[in-house]
Amino acid sequence: MTPPVMVLRHDTDRLTTLSTELAISSPLFFGYDIADRFSDKLDEFLIGLPADKVFIVADKTVYKIHGELGRSLLEGRRNAEIVLIEPGEASKSWGGLESLCEHLMARGASKRSVIVAFGGGSAGNLAGLAASLLFRGIRYVEVPTSFQHLTDGCLSNKQAINGRSGKNHFGVFYAPTFVWADTGYLASEPERSLKAGIAEAIKNGLISQPGFINYLQGRLRPDCLYTAAELSDLALNTIRSKLEIIRKDPSEKHYALVLEYGHTFAHAIESLGHGALLHGECVAVGMKMAAHLANEQGLISRQVLDLHYELTDSCLGLIPRLPPSVDAQSMFATMKLDNKRTGDSLRFVLLDGLGSCANEEDEPLVTIPDNDYIVNFLERYLRTYRARGVSSVPQGGRRAATAIRTAGAPLRKVRFRQVLPDPIGGDSESAFPRS
């Protein structure tokens, strides 16, 4: 006998609230050298709806380094194939997205297919966005191979491509089935890329967790010669630091906007650099610019401002040279397209203390309506930054393999070390002269 169906009746004078029952969180599996366990874990998530096709989407550079490990992820799967894309931000375009989607369709992708994003943030963004669009959404899995994507990019569910006028202008929130965070891939990450990724870790401490700053001060190395255990510990603590933030606001539309700290400047620098600088390098500069702006606005002390330089320049050794194409007027024009702006005014995430962001209109954003002041600020900062004679843009060299592989047995479990807050205070003083 067919059970009766509950019939709902809508009262036209009432607002009825229902739930879509959708979940946005994804499990993250963290470990060292765990590629051989990936296939079994994937099978667990395919129970009830087996995959007819599994596509690994990887950029060519990552696959050249990790191709053997990439193939081992899908060992024994006759329905699996590799799809290679161009490396870096160049692939995050309408053309790159269309090319990937059409290729997957031509290779037989269906609603039951699975995409495995294998690589850094660019590959993850492009593959994730393609997965969200194919048949209105198919399953995909993140296997990050860079520090930045493992500890930051793959935690936000944000998939996007770049437009003609800026970075990440077109995208969606789309959660992976799960994230496979294997720090074994970080052993061969170039020093430059690793430093750029760690810049986002510094950001997490500055905006929300002073205690994490203490942790970083004791563990960051300008030479990046970490053992496997040290690098895994740093990665796990960085993941925890970001999760503490997005747990309060998974949509990243309210409180978690603090994660945009330094990014209004950084995205402009990155866009104008046309690939000369990595995202994290731009964030390192952008955070210092934001700190100077906050200091001039009387929001933070000179001591907090100086801490930015201690962390990025001294502890991390990250001082990129800005390309000539990055000038005040071009930066301002690019920043005017920032997704946080309102009307004609720019809005910034600014600190009002270590581990705390200024809050206006119930959002962690500060509106600065004086455009002439912003242009003048940019001119002064860029002139002072370049006058310091910072090093040229580093090349992507590798760290000594022996420094990474001296940790003994593979690290399967990493203990998270709890840290306690230790705020900093001080007097306020502008760090560079007004013109």
C-alpha positions in Angstrom: 0.0 0.0 0.0 1.4 3.4 -1.0 1.9 5.6 2.1 -0.1 8.9 2.0 1.7 12.0 0.8 1.8 15.0 3.1 0.2 17.9 1.3 1.4 21.4 2.2 -1.0 24.3 2.0 0.5 27.8 1.6 -1.1 30.7 3.4 -0.8 33.6 1.0 -0.5 36.0 4.0 2.5 34.2 5.5 6.1 33.9 4.6 7.0 30.2 4.5 10.6 29.3 5.2 12.0 26.0 4.0 15.5 24.6 3.9 17.3 23.4 0.8 19.2 21.0 3.1 22.4 21.6 1.2 25.8 21.3 2.9 28.8 23.3 1.9 31.5 21.7 4.0 33.8 19.0 2.7 36.0 16.5 4.6 39.7 17.2 4.3 42.1 14.3 4.7 45.6 15.4 5.8 48.8 13.4 5.9 52.3 12.9 4.5 53.0 10.7 1.5 49.5 9.2 1.3 49.0 8.9 -2.4 48.7 5.1 -2.2 45.6 5.5 0.0 43.7 7.9 -2.3 42.0 5.4 -4.6 40.4 3.5 -1.7 39.2 6.7 -0.2 37.7 7.8 -3.5 35.9 4.4 -3.7 34.3 5.1 -0.4 32.8 8.3 -1.7 31.6 6.7 -4.9 29.5 4.0 -3.1 25.9 4.3 -4.4 26.9 6.2 -7.5 29.9 4.8 -9.2 31.9 7.0 -11.6 31.7 6.2 -15.3 34.7 8.4 -15.9 37.4 9.9 -13.7 39.4 12.8 -15.1 42.6 14.1 -13.5 42.9 17.8 -14.5 46.5 18.9 -13.9 48.7 21.7 -15.2 51.6 20.6 -17.4 54.3 21.9 -15.0 52.9 20.0 -12.0 52.4 16.9 -14.0 56.0 17.0 -15.2 57.1 17.0 -11.6 54.5 14.7 -10.0 53.2 12.7 -13.0 54.1 9.3 -11.5 52.3 10.2 -8.3 49.4 11.6 -10.2 49.0 8.3 -12.1 49.3 6.3 -8.9 46.2 8.1 -7.5 44.0 6.3 -10.0 46.0 3.1 -10.3 43.8 0.2 -11.6 41.0 2.4 -12.9 40.4 1.7 -16.5 37.9 4.5 -16.8 40.5 7.2 -15.8 42.4 9.6 -17.9 44.7 12.6 -17.6 43.8 16.1 -18.9 46.7 18.6 -19.0 46.1 22.3 -19.0 48.5 25.3 -19.4 50.2 26.2 -16.1 49.5 29.3 -14.0 46.9 32.1 -14.3 46.9 31.9 -18.1 44.6 29.0 -18.0 42.0 30.8 -15.7 40.2 32.5 -18.6 37.0 32.1 -20.6 38.9 30.4 -23.3 40.6 28.0 -20.9 37.3 27.2 -19.2 35.5 26.6 -22.5 38.4 24.5 -23.8 38.4 22.3 -20.7 34.6 21.8 -20.6 34.4 21.0 -24.3 37.3 18.5 -24.0 35.7 16.7 -21.1 32.4 16.5 -23.0 34.2 15.1 -26.1 35.9 12.5 -23.9 32.5 11.3 -22.6 31.9 13.2 -19.3 28.5 12.6 -17.9 26.5 13.4 -14.7 28.2 10.4 -13.1 31.8 11.5 -13.9 34.3 12.8 -11.4 37.0 15.4 -11.9 40.2 15.3 -9.8 41.9 18.7 -9.6 45.6 17.9 -9.3 47.9 20.9 -8.8 47.9 24.5 -7.4 45.3 27.1 -7.2 44.9 27.8 -10.9 44.3 24.1 -11.8 41.9 23.8 -8.8 39.9 26.9 -9.7 39.6 25.9 -13.4 38.7 22.3 -12.7 36.3 23.2 -9.9 34.5 25.8 -12.0 34.2 23.3 -14.9 32.8 20.7 -12.5 30.2 23.2 -11.2 29.1 23.9 -14.8 29.0 20.5 -16.4 25.4 19.2 -16.2 24.8 21.8 -13.5 27.4 20.2 -11.3 29.3 17.0 -11.2 31.5 15.6 -8.4 35.1 16.7 -8.1 38.0 16.2 -5.7 40.9 18.5 -4.8 44.4 17.2 -4.6 46.5 20.3 -3.9 50.2 20.1 -4.6 51.3 23.6 -3.5 51.4 25.0 0.1 49.2 27.9 -0.8 46.4 25.8 -2.3 46.7 23.1 0.3 46.4 25.5 3.2 44.3 28.2 1.8 42.8 28.0 -1.7 41.1 24.6 -1.4 39.4 25.5 1.9 37.1 28.2 0.5 34.9 26.4 -2.0 35.6 29.4 -4.3 36.0 28.5 -8.0 36.7 31.4 -10.5 38.4 32.6 -13.6 39.9 36.0 -14.4 38.4 38.6 -16.6 40.0 41.2 -18.8 39.9 43.8 -16.1 40.9 41.8 -13.0 41.3 38.6 -11.0 38.6 36.1 -10.1 35.7 38.3 -11.4 33.7 35.3 -12.6 33.0 32.3 -10.4 30.9 30.3 -8.0 31.0 28.7 -4.6 31.2 25.0 -5.2 32.4 22.4 -2.7 34.6 19.5 -3.6 33.5 16.0 -2.6 36.6 15.9 -0.4 40.1 17.4 -0.2 43.2 15.1 -0.2 45.9 17.2 1.5 49.2 15.3 1.0 52.2 17.3 2.2 54.5 14.9 0.5 54.0 17.0 -2.7 55.5 20.0 -0.9 58.9 18.4 -0.7 59.6 19.5 -4.3 57.8 22.8 -4.3 60.1 25.6 -5.5 61.3 27.9 -2.7 59.7 30.9 -4.4 56.3 29.2 -4.6 56.5 28.0 -1.0 57.3 31.4 0.4 54.4 32.9 -1.6 52.1 30.3 0.0 53.3 31.0 3.5 52.4 34.7 3.1 48.7 33.7 3.4 49.5 32.0 6.7 51.0 35.3 8.0 47.8 37.0 6.9 45.7 34.7 9.1 47.6 35.6 12.2 47.6 39.3 11.5 43.8 39.5 11.0 42.5 37.1 13.6 45.1 35.1 15.7 47.9 36.9 17.4 49.0 33.6 19.0 49.6 32.2 15.6 52.0 35.0 14.9 54.1 33.8 17.8 54.1 30.3 16.3 55.2 31.6 12.9 58.0 33.8 14.4 59.5 30.7 15.9 59.3 28.5 12.9 59.6 30.4 9.6 62.9 30.2 7.9 64.1 32.6 5.1 66.0 29.7 3.5 62.9 27.5 3.5 65.0 24.4 4.5 62.2 22.6 6.4 62.2 18.9 7.2 59.1 17.0 6.1 57.8 17.0 9.7 58.3 20.8 10.1 56.6 21.5 6.8 53.7 19.2 7.6 53.4 20.9 11.0 53.4 24.3 9.5 50.8 23.3 6.9 48.4 21.8 9.5 48.6 24.8 11.7 48.0 27.1 8.8 44.9 25.0 7.8 43.6 25.2 11.4 44.2 29.0 11.5 42.0 29.5 8.4 39.3 27.1 9.5 38.9 29.1 12.7 38.0 32.0 10.5 35.7 30.4 7.9 33.9 28.4 10.6 32.4 31.7 11.7 31.3 32.5 8.1 31.5 29.7 5.6 30.1 32.0 2.8 32.9 34.5 3.2 30.5 37.3 2.7 30.5 38.8 6.2 33.1 38.2 8.9 35.3 36.1 6.7 35.9 39.1 4.5 38.8 39.6 6.7 40.6 37.0 4.6 40.7 39.7 1.9 43.3 41.6 3.9 45.8 43.1 1.6 44.0 41.7 -1.4 42.6 45.0 -2.8 46.2 46.1 -3.4 47.5 42.6 -4.2 45.0 41.8 -6.9 45.8 45.1 -8.7 49.6 44.3 -8.5 49.1 40.8 -9.7 46.9 41.9 -12.6 49.3 44.7 -13.7 52.3 42.3 -13.3 50.9 40.0 -16.1 52.4 36.9 -14.5 55.6 38.4 -13.2 54.6 37.9 -9.6 52.9 35.0 -7.7 49.7 35.6 -5.8 51.3 35.3 -2.4 54.1 37.7 -3.3 51.5 40.3 -4.2 49.7 39.5 -0.9 52.9 40.1 1.0 53.2 43.6 -0.5 49.5 44.2 -0.3 49.4 43.5 3.5 52.2 46.0 4.1 50.4 48.6 2.0 47.2 48.0 4.0 49.2 48.3 7.2 50.6 51.7 6.1 47.1 52.8 5.2 45.7 51.8 8.6 48.6 53.5 10.3 48.0 56.7 8.5 44.3 56.5 9.4 45.2 56.2 13.0 44.0 52.6 13.3 47.2 50.7 14.2 50.5 51.6 15.9 53.9 51.8 14.3 54.7 48.6 16.2 52.0 46.6 14.5 53.1 48.1 11.1 56.7 47.1 11.7 55.5 43.5 12.6 54.4 43.1 9.0 57.9 43.8 7.8 59.4 41.5 10.4 57.2 38.6 9.3 57.3 39.0 5.5 60.9 40.4 5.1 62.9 39.0 8.0 61.2 35.7 9.0 60.0 34.7 5.5 62.6 36.5 3.3 59.9 37.5 0.8 60.7 40.9 -0.7 59.6 40.8 -4.4 60.5 43.6 -6.8 57.5 45.3 -8.4 57.5 45.4 -12.2 57.6 48.8 -13.9 54.0 48.3 -15.1 52.8 48.7 -11.4 52.3 52.4 -11.0 49.9 54.5 -8.9 47.5 55.5 -11.6 47.2 52.0 -13.1 46.8 50.4 -9.6 44.1 52.8 -8.7 42.2 52.2 -12.0 42.4 48.4 -11.4 41.4 48.7 -7.7 38.3 50.6 -8.8 37.1 47.2 -10.2 37.6 45.5 -6.8 34.6 43.4 -5.8 34.4 45.1 -2.3 33.8 48.6 -3.7 30.6 50.5 -3.2 29.6 53.2 -5.7 32.7 55.3 -6.5 34.5 54.6 -3.2 37.1 51.9 -2.4 36.7 49.7 0.6 39.6 48.1 2.4 40.1 45.4 5.0 42.2 47.2 7.6 43.5 46.3 11.0 42.6 48.3 14.1 45.0 46.2 16.2 46.9 43.0 16.0 44.4 40.2 15.3 41.5 42.6 14.8 40.0 44.3 11.8 38.2 47.6 11.7 34.4 47.2 11.3 32.2 49.7 9.6 28.5 49.1 8.8 28.6 45.6 10.3 31.3 44.5 7.9 35.1 44.3 8.4 35.6 47.0 5.8 36.7 50.6 5.8 35.4 53.0 3.1 37.9 55.7 2.0 36.0 58.1 -0.2 38.9 60.4 -1.0 40.2 59.1 -4.3 42.9 61.7 -4.6 44.3 60.6 -1.2 44.4 57.0 -2.4 46.3 57.9 -5.5 48.7 60.0 -3.5 49.1 57.2 -1.0 49.9 54.7 -3.8 52.5 57.1 -5.3 54.2 57.6 -1.9 54.3 53.9 -1.1 55.6 52.7 -4.5 58.3 55.4 -4.5 59.4 54.4 -1.0 59.2 50.6 -1.7 61.3 50.9 -4.8 63.8 53.2 -3.1 64.7 50.5 -0.7 66.4 48.6 -3.5 64.6 45.4 -2.9 65.8 42.2 -4.6 64.7 41.3 -8.1 61.9 38.9 -8.8 63.3 35.5 -7.8 63.5 32.6 -10.1 61.8 29.3 -9.3 64.7 27.4 -7.9 64.4 24.3 -5.8 65.4 23.7 -2.3 67.9 21.0 -1.5 66.2 17.7 -1.5 68.2 16.4 1.4 66.8 19.2 3.6 63.3 17.9 2.9 63.9 14.2 3.1 65.8 13.8 6.3 62.7 13.3 8.5 63.0 9.5 8.5 59.8 7.4 8.2 56.8 8.9 6.3 54.8 11.2 8.5 51.2 9.9 8.7 50.0 11.9 11.6 50.9 15.4 12.6 50.2 16.8 16.0 48.6 20.3 16.1 50.3 22.5 18.6 48.0 24.8 20.5 49.2 28.4 20.7 48.1 31.3 22.9 47.4 34.9 22.0 50.0 37.6 22.9 48.8 41.0 21.5 51.1 43.8 20.7 50.5 47.5 21.2 52.3 50.7 20.8 52.2 54.3 19.6 51.1 55.5 16.1 53.5 57.0 13.6 53.4 57.1 9.8 56.2 55.0 8.3 56.8 57.1 5.2 56.5 60.8 4.5 53.5 62.5 3.0 54.2 64.4 -0.2 
